[in-house]
């Protein structure tokens, strides 16, 4: 129970990976505040945690709306106390910002029947970019004052896209690169305030958002899945629980007290593999 009496705030807590984070933090003694745009999803996770004997409370929160975050923060502060740990997990891609072709194909610039680089709408690009990068910035602005001088911990969720941009998803790739860079910037900025800021960069995990890209309706792997697994030396997708050791290392103010400004890949070797 190394996190007993700690308040941990997790955004995107209704998703596959962040719900796993929330459960792990609760199992280790933290009171977990679950934030999600979909309150039902967050509440379902909170119920699981409570049924397992943990402390968890769900809040509807839009990480792109500072007033929404501030409203939640005020309520959390009044009812449960100051935030000790912030996990910025909200993010993801959108089909509207996903291109049809991996590489430029002849006449792409003139097509309007499919999504190409040339007709990618700036609002669709901006939504994905903001969801990941601004959705990390705003919760940090709101919750970080709680942590000043109190050995606070902020963990952002980056991606393999920050190391090696993936085809078809330029907005997501650009945004996750920004998350990694912002993590380093924040680590420097908050070092004198006793707040450590690090990031986890997951490799390929099956989630609600990417499942349809990775498997057909009948459950067969798509060509994209084949390419991913060929480029992952361990030859498989990760499991949500395989992120938890890294999470617990980073939130432990004894084991990682001198660790700030790093981005840790958990990727089955993907970032190390050149393809040869």
Secondary structure, DSSP 8 states (H G I E B T S, - for coil): -TTTT-EEEEETTTSHHHHHHHHHHHHTT-EEEEEESSHHHHHHHHHHHHHTT-EEEEEE--TT-HHHHHHHHHHHHHHT---SEEEE------GGG--S-SS--TTGGG--SS--TTT--HHHHHHHHIIIIIHHHHHHHHHGGGGTTTTEEEEEE--GGGTS--TT-HHHHHHHHHHHHHHHHHHHHHGGGTEEEEEEEE--B--TTTHHHHB-TTS-B-HHHHHHHHTSTT-S-B-GGGGHHHHHHHH-TTTTTT--S-EEEESTTGGG----
